[in-house]
Amino acid sequence: MKLKIKTGDTVRIVAGDHKGTEGKVMSVDREKNKAIVEGANLVSKHQKPSAQNPQGGIVKKEAPIHISNLALIDAKTGETTRVGYEERDGKKVRFSKKSNEVI
């Protein structure tokens, strides 16, 4: 399956507990079709004391979200948009279906 969301894109969560939250995509797992969005879908993880974290305790961490629950935000309009592909100047590029501009 072709993923239309890439690392660094700004997205909005359109379904689930964190619906409406916006953030930047930190990483994408192509095999599981999931992405980690900065500041969204925070979960509490119990951390065992270690050399880096001698105190241990509970740490808030972003969990992966399925790609189908994310929508790309158009930089020009600030609204969610679908993504299209076409060839411009001999290169295959992604473009916003709403504003027809290259992403």
N, C-alpha and C positions, 0 to 999 in steps of 0.2 A: 504494500500500500504506500502511495506517495504521501509524505507528510508535508503539509503546507505551512507549518509553523517551525521556525528555526530558532536557535539560540540567539538571544539579543532582541527578539521581537517583543513589542509591548502587546499584552493580551488582556482580555476580560473574561472572567469565569462566568459562563452562561447557565450552568446547572449545578445543583448540589448545595451543600451547606454553606459554601463560601461564594454563592452567586452574587455577581455585581462587583467583586473584588478585582482590581486591576494591578498588574505588575509586570515585571520584565522576566522573560524566560531565561533561567540560569542554565538548564541542561535539558536535553531531549533523549529519551531511550527509544530508539527506533524499533527494537525487537518487541517491546511491550506496549508501544504506542502511548507512552506517558511522558509528561514534562514536569519539571519542577519550576514553580513560579515564585519569584521573590516576594516574601511577606504574605503568602496565601497558603491555606491548608496546613497551618501549624499544628504539630502534634507534640506531646510531651514524651521525651525519651529519658529513661533512667540511666544515668551515667555512673559507672563504677569508678572509684578513685584510681587515677593513673599518674604517670609522670607529668603529662601535660595539664591534667586537671586533678591536683592532689585532693581537693575538697570533695569531688564527686557531686552528686545531686541530680536534680531534674533539669533537663535542657530542652528548650523549645526549638524545633527543627521543622523545615518545610518537607512535606511528603509529596510524592508524585501524584499528578492529576491526569486522568485520561484526556487525550488530545481532543476527543469529540466534545468535551465540556469547555473548550477554550475557543474564543473568537479573536481574531487579529484586530487590532485597533488601527484605523487609518490615521497617519500622522497629520494629514491636512485637515480633516474634518473632526477628528477625535471620536468618531463613531466606529462601531464594529463593521467589518467588511469581509466579503469573501475574497479569495485569492485566485487569480488566473495566471496562466503562463502563455507567453507568446514570444516571437522572435523580433527583436528590435536591434537594428544596426548589426545584424549577423550574430547576435548573442541571445540566448534564451534567458528571459527575465521574468520575475514575479511582478504582478501589478495588481493594484486595488481595483475591484470591480465597481466600487462606488465612485471614486474620483478618477479612475483610469490612469493613475500615476504609478511609476515604478517604485517598488518597495525597496 
